[in-house]
Amino acid sequence: MFVLSVKNSRKVDEIAFNDYKFQSSLLMENAGRSVVDAIENSFGEVEDTDIVVISGKGNNGGDGMVTARHLYNRGANVTLFLLTSPSKLKGDPRINYKILKNYNIEIIKILKVNDIKKLSQYLNNADMVVDAIFGTGFKGIVSGFYEKIIKDINDKSKFTVSIDIPSGINGDIINPEGEHIFADLTVSLANLKPAHVLPPSEEYCGEVFIGDIGIPQEIVEKNSLFKMIDEEDFMELLLDRELDTHKGTYGHTVIIGGSRDKSGAVALAAKAALRVGAGLVSVAVPESIIDRISSNTPEIMYFPLKEKNGLISSENEEALLKFLKDKSSIVIGPGMGVSPELKRLILNLINKTDLPVVIDADALNNLGEGIKDIRKENIVLTPHPGEFERISGIDKSEIKKNRWIKGIEFAEKNGFNLILKGYKTLIGFGKTKEFFVNPTGNPGMATGGTGDVLSGILGGLLSSNDSLIGFKAKILGGVFIHSLAADLAVNRIGDQSLIASDIIDYLPVAFDYLKTGGEEEFEEDDY
C-alpha cells in the first residue's frame, strides 16, 4: 500500500486528467460507488437501512451525493443534509446535486446553527451516517457551525463512514487539533494519506478501505511518500534454501559491543543473528564478559578485546580490522558504553571496512552528529527517537510531532539507510529516495533488548552471500519479521509479559507463518 502526501495526491489527479484524459465526473462517480462497496463489505447489505449522508460544498460533498444515489439504488432509505446553499455548488458537485434532485431522496439544507436541530432528530434514528463534509486537504481547526455538527455526529451516530478522511483531519497531519469525526470506517479514495496509517490519527479513521476510482497504480506508486511494507517486498528471504550449501553461503556476522556492566545486549543480538540463518556468529567483546555470554548460547564464537575502565579499548583497532577481513557483516554498538576513545575506534572501523555495518545503540550515541561525516552506502542506522535526536540534531519536540517526516528528510539529505524505530517504524533508503513504514509490532516491544534483537536480525540477514537476496529485501524483511515475531509471541503471552528473548524464540514461528501465508496453526509446544 502506497501512501501519498495531500499535495502529491492532487498531482496524481492532475496526471490522470491531463495525461490519461480522465474526466473528473468519472472519478467522482467511481468514488461514490467504491464507498458503497466498502460499506457493504464492512457493515453488510444496506437494503432497508436508514442512512444519513452529510455533504459539504466541495468535491468531498460531491462524492457524498454520488454515494447517496448508489445507496438509494441498493435499497437504503437515504436522507442527504447539504451544508451549503445549492447556488454555491460548482463543477461536479453541482452536476450531482441536480441529478440527485430527480431521485426520491429527501434533501435538507442546513445553513445556520438553528438548523442543526433537524439533523439531530435524524441522527437519533439513523443506522449509519456518511461524513462527506471536508476532504483530505482540510486545514485549520473546525469551529462554529461545523464544530457543532461534528460533535453531534460523534455523540449520536451508531456507525460513521468518512469519505476519504474523517472531517476535521488534514491528510498530512497526524496530530489533529480541534474537533473531528471519529469514524468506524474510512474509505480513502485511490490512495492512502499519512493520517490514515500513522498514530494517533489512524485511530480516528477506524477500518480503512482504499476505494478504487480507476487511477492507474503506476501513477500512485511513482508519487508516493512511502510504502507500507508487505511480504512482496522481501519474498526472496522466504525461499527454501538450496540443498548444496554450507555455512559459508550464509556468512559470518560479527557483533562488536558489550562492556563490564552490559553483556546481555550482545548476547541477544548474537542469538538473533543465528536464528535468522547466519552461518557463523562471533562476538568481539571485552574479555572479562565472555564467560557471561558463553553460558547463554554455545553456538557463538568469541574474539576477546582489551578493555579500559570496563569499556572496549582503542588499542583493539588493528586486531579488529584484521579479524574482520574475511567476515560478512558487522553489528556495532550493543551494550558498548560511551567514551571519546570509543568514538574514534567506531569511526575508524566503519571507514576502514567495506562490509555492511549495522550501527546501533551506543555506537550511535558515541558518534552523535559526527555520523553525518560517514558516506558509505552499505551502512544501516537503527536509532530510536532519543538516539535520532542525538545524531540528527533535530529537537525532540519536532521529532515527536512527526518522526516519520523528520526521518525522511534526514535520510534523504544525508543519503543514509535509516531505520527509525518505534510504533510504525520508518525505513528509509536515502540514496534512492525510497521510504517504507512497517505495519507490524505491538506495545509489548517497549522493553529492554528488543532493539538489540533487531540489530542481530539485520546483521544475520546481511551476512548472507546468497545472490538472490538483495540489500533492500534484507533490511525490509528484517524489520517486518522482527515485529511479526513479537506479534505472534504476544498472541500467546500478552504484551505486558513480552521480553526481548521471546522475540528470538518466535522468529521460527514468524518465518513459518509467512511461508504458509498465515494459514497454518502452530501449537505452543512446537517451539
C-alpha positions in Angstrom: 0.0 0.0 0.0 1.4 3.3 -1.1 1.0 6.5 1.0 0.9 9.9 -0.7 1.0 13.4 0.7 -2.0 15.6 0.0 0.0 17.6 -2.5 1.1 14.6 -4.4 -2.4 13.1 -4.2 -3.6 16.2 -6.1 -0.7 15.8 -8.5 -1.9 12.3 -9.2 -5.4 13.6 -10.0 -3.9 16.2 -12.4 -1.9 13.5 -14.2 -5.0 11.4 -14.6 -6.8 14.4 -16.1 -4.1 15.7 -18.3 -2.1 12.6 -19.4 -4.7 9.8 -19.2 -7.7 12.0 -20.2 -9.9 11.0 -17.3 -13.0 13.2 -16.7 -13.4 14.5 -13.1 -17.0 13.5 -13.2 -16.0 9.8 -13.9 -13.7 9.8 -10.9 -16.4 11.2 -8.7 -18.8 8.6 -9.9 -16.3 5.8 -9.2 -15.6 7.3 -5.8 -19.2 7.1 -4.7 -19.6 3.5 -6.0 -16.4 2.4 -4.2 -17.7 4.0 -0.9 -20.9 1.9 -1.1 -18.9 -1.2 -1.9 -16.7 -0.6 1.1 -19.8 0.0 3.3 -21.4 -3.3 2.3 -18.1 -5.1 2.8 -17.8 -3.8 6.3 -21.3 -3.1 7.5 -23.3 -5.5 5.5 -26.1 -5.0 3.0 -27.7 -1.6 3.2 -31.2 -2.6 2.0 -33.9 -1.2 4.3 -31.3 0.7 6.5 -31.8 4.3 7.4 -28.7 6.3 6.3 -27.9 10.0 6.7 -25.4 11.5 4.3 -23.9 14.9 5.2 -22.3 16.8 2.3 -20.2 19.9 2.3 -19.8 22.3 -0.6 -16.6 20.9 -2.2 -15.7 17.7 -4.1 -15.9 15.7 -0.9 -19.5 16.8 -0.7 -20.0 15.8 -4.3 -18.6 12.3 -3.5 -21.2 12.2 -0.8 -24.0 13.0 -3.2 -22.9 10.1 -5.6 -22.7 7.8 -2.6 -26.2 8.8 -1.5 -27.5 7.9 -5.0 -25.8 4.5 -5.0 -27.0 3.7 -1.5 -30.6 4.5 -2.6 -30.1 2.2 -5.7 -29.2 -0.6 -3.3 -32.4 -0.2 -1.3 -31.3 2.1 1.6 -33.6 4.8 2.9 -31.4 7.9 2.3 -31.6 11.4 3.6 -29.0 14.0 2.4 -28.1 17.0 4.5 -26.5 19.8 2.5 -24.3 22.2 4.4 -24.4 25.0 1.9 -26.8 26.8 -0.4 -27.2 24.9 -3.7 -26.4 28.1 -5.6 -22.8 27.9 -4.2 -22.1 24.5 -5.6 -19.8 24.4 -8.5 -18.5 21.9 -11.0 -19.1 18.2 -10.4 -20.8 18.7 -7.0 -23.3 21.0 -8.8 -24.0 18.4 -11.5 -24.5 15.6 -9.0 -26.8 17.8 -6.9 -29.0 18.3 -10.0 -29.1 14.6 -10.7 -29.9 13.8 -7.1 -32.9 16.1 -7.1 -34.6 13.7 -9.5 -34.4 10.8 -7.0 -36.8 10.0 -4.2 -34.2 11.2 -1.7 -35.0 13.9 0.8 -32.5 16.7 0.7 -32.4 19.0 3.7 -30.3 22.2 3.7 -28.5 23.2 6.9 -27.3 26.8 6.6 -27.3 28.1 10.2 -26.8 26.8 13.7 -30.5 26.6 14.5 -31.0 24.2 11.5 -28.8 21.6 13.3 -31.8 20.5 15.4 -33.3 18.9 12.2 -30.1 16.9 11.8 -30.1 15.8 15.4 -33.5 14.2 15.0 -32.4 12.2 12.0 -29.1 11.1 13.7 -31.1 9.6 16.6 -32.9 7.2 14.2 -30.2 6.6 11.6 -28.4 3.2 11.3 -25.5 4.9 9.7 -24.0 8.4 8.9 -21.9 9.1 5.9 -19.5 12.0 6.5 -18.7 14.0 3.3 -18.1 17.4 4.9 -14.4 18.0 4.3 -11.7 16.2 2.3 -8.1 15.4 3.0 -7.0 18.9 2.2 -8.8 20.4 5.2 -6.7 23.0 7.0 -7.0 24.7 10.4 -9.3 23.9 13.3 -13.0 23.2 13.0 -15.1 25.9 14.7 -18.6 27.3 15.0 -21.3 25.8 12.8 -19.2 22.8 11.6 -17.9 22.1 15.1 -21.4 21.7 16.4 -22.4 19.4 13.6 -19.3 17.2 14.0 -19.9 17.0 17.8 -23.5 16.0 17.1 -22.4 13.2 14.7 -19.8 11.9 17.2 -22.4 11.9 20.0 -25.3 10.2 18.2 -24.1 8.2 15.2 -24.3 4.4 15.6 -21.9 3.8 12.7 -19.9 6.6 10.9 -18.4 6.3 7.4 -16.0 9.0 6.3 -15.3 9.6 2.7 -11.5 10.0 2.1 -10.8 11.1 5.7 -12.7 11.9 8.9 -13.8 15.5 8.6 -11.6 17.9 10.6 -8.4 16.0 9.9 -5.9 17.1 7.3 -4.5 14.1 5.4 -0.9 15.2 6.1 -1.4 16.0 9.8 -1.1 13.0 12.2 -1.8 15.1 15.3 -5.1 16.8 14.5 -6.2 19.7 16.6 -9.8 20.6 17.4 -13.0 18.7 16.8 -13.0 16.0 14.2 -15.1 13.0 13.2 -14.4 9.6 14.9 -15.1 7.2 12.0 -15.9 3.5 12.2 -14.9 3.2 8.5 -12.9 5.5 6.3 -12.9 5.0 2.5 -9.7 6.6 1.2 -10.0 7.4 -2.5 -7.3 6.0 -4.8 -4.5 6.0 -2.2 -3.7 6.4 1.5 -2.5 9.6 3.1 -0.2 9.7 6.2 -3.1 10.4 8.6 -4.7 7.1 7.6 -1.8 4.9 8.7 0.2 6.8 11.4 -0.6 7.4 15.0 -2.6 9.0 16.6 -4.7 10.0 13.6 -5.0 6.4 12.4 -7.1 5.6 15.5 -9.8 8.2 14.4 -10.2 6.5 10.9 -11.5 3.2 12.1 -11.2 0.5 9.5 -9.6 1.9 6.4 -10.6 0.8 2.9 -8.9 2.0 -0.3 -11.5 2.9 -2.8 -10.6 2.1 -6.4 -11.6 5.1 -8.5 -9.8 4.0 -11.7 -6.5 5.9 -11.4 -3.6 3.7 -12.7 -1.5 2.3 -9.9 1.8 3.3 -11.5 1.0 7.0 -11.1 0.2 6.4 -7.4 3.5 4.4 -6.9 5.6 7.0 -8.6 4.3 9.8 -6.5 4.2 8.1 -3.1 5.7 9.5 0.1 6.3 6.0 1.5 5.0 2.4 1.2 3.7 0.1 3.8 5.9 -3.0 3.9 4.3 -6.3 2.8 5.7 -9.8 2.1 6.2 -9.0 -1.6 9.0 -6.6 -0.6 11.1 -9.4 0.8 9.8 -12.6 -0.7 13.4 -13.7 -1.5 14.0 -14.3 2.2 11.3 -16.9 2.3 12.6 -19.1 -0.5 13.7 -22.6 0.5 17.5 -22.9 0.7 19.4 -24.8 -2.0 20.4 -28.3 -0.9 24.1 -27.8 -1.9 25.0 -25.1 0.6 27.2 -24.7 3.6 27.7 -22.2 6.5 29.9 -20.1 4.3 26.9 -19.5 2.0 25.2 -17.7 4.8 28.2 -15.7 6.0 29.8 -14.7 9.2 28.3 -12.0 11.3 30.4 -10.1 13.9 28.8 -8.3 16.8 31.1 -5.6 18.3 30.0 -4.3 21.7 29.5 -5.1 25.3 31.1 -3.6 28.4 31.7 -4.7 32.0 28.1 -3.7 33.0 26.3 -4.7 29.8 26.8 -8.1 28.4 23.2 -9.1 27.7 22.7 -6.8 24.7 25.5 -8.5 22.7 24.2 -12.0 23.6 20.7 -11.1 22.4 22.0 -9.7 19.1 24.2 -12.7 18.5 21.4 -15.2 19.2 19.1 -13.3 16.9 21.6 -13.4 14.1 21.9 -17.1 14.5 18.1 -17.5 14.5 17.7 -15.8 11.1 20.2 -18.0 9.5 23.7 -16.6 9.7 26.2 -19.3 9.0 28.5 -18.2 11.8 28.3 -15.5 14.5 31.2 -14.1 16.5 31.1 -11.5 19.3 34.0 -9.1 19.8 33.7 -8.1 23.4 35.8 -7.2 26.4 37.5 -10.4 27.6 36.0 -10.1 31.1 32.4 -10.7 30.0 33.0 -13.7 27.7 32.1 -16.2 30.4 28.7 -14.5 31.0 27.8 -14.6 27.3 29.1 -18.1 26.6 26.8 -19.7 29.2 23.8 -18.4 27.2 24.4 -19.6 23.6 27.1 -22.3 22.9 26.9 -21.7 19.1 28.5 -18.2 19.5 32.3 -17.7 18.9 34.4 -15.1 20.6 37.0 -12.6 19.9 38.3 -11.2 23.2 39.2 -7.5 23.3 41.4 -5.4 25.6 39.4 -3.1 27.8 39.9 0.2 29.6 37.7 1.2 32.6 35.3 -1.6 31.7 34.9 -0.5 28.0 36.5 -1.7 24.8 39.9 0.0 24.3 41.0 1.7 21.1 44.1 -0.5 21.3 42.0 -3.2 19.6 41.7 -1.3 16.3 44.4 -3.1 14.4 43.5 -6.6 15.7 39.8 -6.0 14.9 40.4 -4.8 11.4 42.5 -7.9 10.8 39.8 -10.1 12.3 37.1 -8.5 10.1 38.8 -9.1 6.8 37.2 -12.4 5.9 33.8 -11.7 7.6 30.4 -10.9 6.0 28.7 -8.3 8.2 29.1 -6.2 11.3 26.8 -5.0 14.1 28.4 -2.4 16.2 27.1 -0.7 19.4 25.0 -3.0 21.6 25.9 -2.5 25.3 29.2 -0.8 24.3 29.1 2.3 26.6 30.2 5.8 25.6 33.6 7.5 25.6 35.7 9.7 23.3 38.1 6.8 22.8 35.2 4.6 21.6 34.0 7.3 19.2 37.4 7.3 17.4 37.5 3.5 17.3 34.0 3.2 15.8 34.7 5.8 13.1 37.9 4.1 12.1 36.4 0.6 12.0 33.5 1.8 9.8 35.7 3.9 7.5 38.3 1.1 7.0 36.0 -1.8 6.2 33.9 -2.5 3.1 31.5 -4.8 5.0 27.8 -3.9 5.5 27.5 -2.4 9.0 24.5 -2.1 11.3 25.2 0.9 13.6 23.1 0.7 16.7 22.7 1.8 20.3 25.9 3.1 21.9 27.6 3.3 18.6 25.1 5.9 17.6 25.4 7.7 21.0 29.2 7.8 20.6 29.1 9.2 17.1 26.3 11.8 17.6 26.1 14.3 14.8 29.5 13.2 13.7 27.7 10.3 11.9 26.9 12.8 9.1 30.6 12.6 8.0 30.1 8.9 7.1 29.2 8.5 3.5 29.2 4.7 2.9 26.3 3.1 1.1 26.2 -0.2 3.0 25.7 1.1 6.5 22.3 1.0 8.3 21.5 3.3 11.2 18.9 2.0 13.7 18.1 4.7 16.2 15.1 5.0 18.5 13.8 8.6 18.7 16.2 9.6 21.5 19.2 8.4 19.6 17.8 10.0 16.4 17.8 13.4 18.2 21.5 12.9 19.0 22.6 12.0 15.5 20.3 14.4 13.6 20.5 17.5 15.9 16.7 17.8 15.5 14.9 18.9 18.6 12.9 16.1 20.3 9.7 18.1 20.3 9.9 18.3 16.5 10.6 14.6 16.2 7.6 13.8 18.5 5.3 15.8 16.2 6.1 13.7 13.1 9.1 11.5 13.4 8.3 9.9 10.0 8.7 13.2 8.1 11.8 14.2 10.0 13.3 10.7 9.4 12.6 11.0 5.6 14.1 14.5 5.5 17.2 13.3 7.4 17.8 10.2 5.3 17.2 12.0 2.1 19.5 14.9 2.9 22.4 12.6 4.1 21.9 9.7 1.8 21.6 7.3 4.7 19.9 3.9 5.1 17.8 4.6 8.2 15.6 2.5 10.5 13.9 5.0 12.8 12.4 2.7 15.4 9.1 2.9 17.2 5.5 2.0 16.6 5.2 2.0 12.8 9.0 2.0 12.2 10.2 4.1 9.3 12.7 2.5 6.9 14.4 4.9 4.5 16.9 4.4 1.7 18.1 8.0 1.4 20.3 7.5 -1.7 17.4 6.1 -3.8 14.7 8.1 -2.0 12.7 5.0 -1.2 10.8 5.0 2.1 8.7 2.4 3.9 6.7 2.1 7.1 6.4 -1.2 8.9 2.8 -2.2 9.8 3.7 -4.9 12.4 4.5 -4.5 16.1 2.9 -4.0 19.4 3.2 -2.2 22.8 4.9 -5.3 24.3 8.1 -4.4 22.4 8.6 -1.4 24.7 11.1 -3.4 26.8 14.8 -3.5 27.0 16.7 -5.5 24.4 14.2 -5.5 21.6 16.4 -3.1 19.6 19.4 -5.4 20.2 17.4 -8.3 18.7 16.6 -6.2 15.6 20.3 -5.4 15.1 21.2 -9.0 15.4 18.5 -10.0 12.9 19.7 -7.4 10.4 23.4 -8.4 10.9 22.5 -12.1 10.4 20.5 -11.4 7.2 23.1 -9.0 5.8 25.8 -11.7 6.2 24.2 -14.0 3.6 26.1 -14.4 0.4 23.0 -15.6 -1.5 23.0 -13.5 -4.7 19.2 -13.9 -4.9 18.6 -11.8 -1.8 19.1 -8.0 -2.3 20.2 -5.5 0.3 16.8 -3.8 0.5 14.9 -7.1 1.0 17.2 -8.0 3.9 16.5 -4.7 5.6 12.8 -4.6 5.0 12.3 -8.3 5.8 14.4 -7.9 9.0 12.3 -5.1 10.4 9.0 -6.8 9.4 9.9 -10.3 10.7 11.2 -8.9 14.0 7.9 -7.2 14.8 5.9 -10.1 13.4 7.6 -12.4 15.8 6.7 -10.1 18.6 3.1 -10.0 17.4 2.9 -13.8 17.4 4.5 -14.0 20.8 2.0 -11.5 22.2 -0.8 -13.7 20.9 0.5 -16.4 23.3 1.8 -14.5 26.3 0.3 -10.9 26.2 2.1 -7.6 25.7 2.7 -7.0 29.4 4.8 -10.1 29.8 6.8 -9.9 26.5 10.6 -9.8 26.8 13.2 -9.5 24.1 14.3 -13.1 24.2 10.7 -14.1 23.4 11.0 -12.4 20.1 14.0 -14.6 19.3 12.1 -17.7 20.3 9.3 -16.8 17.9 11.4 -16.0 14.9 11.0 -19.6 13.6 7.2 -19.2 14.0 7.3 -15.9 12.1 9.2 -17.5 9.2 6.8 -20.4 9.1 3.8 -18.1 9.4 5.0 -16.1 6.3 5.9 -19.2 4.3 2.4 -20.7 4.9 0.5 -17.5 4.2 -0.5 -17.3 7.9 -2.9 -20.2 7.4 -1.1 -22.9 9.4 -1.9 -23.3 13.1 1.1 -23.5 15.5 1.0 -25.4 18.7 2.8 -23.7 21.7 4.6 -27.0 22.4 6.2 -27.0 18.9 8.5 -24.1 19.8 
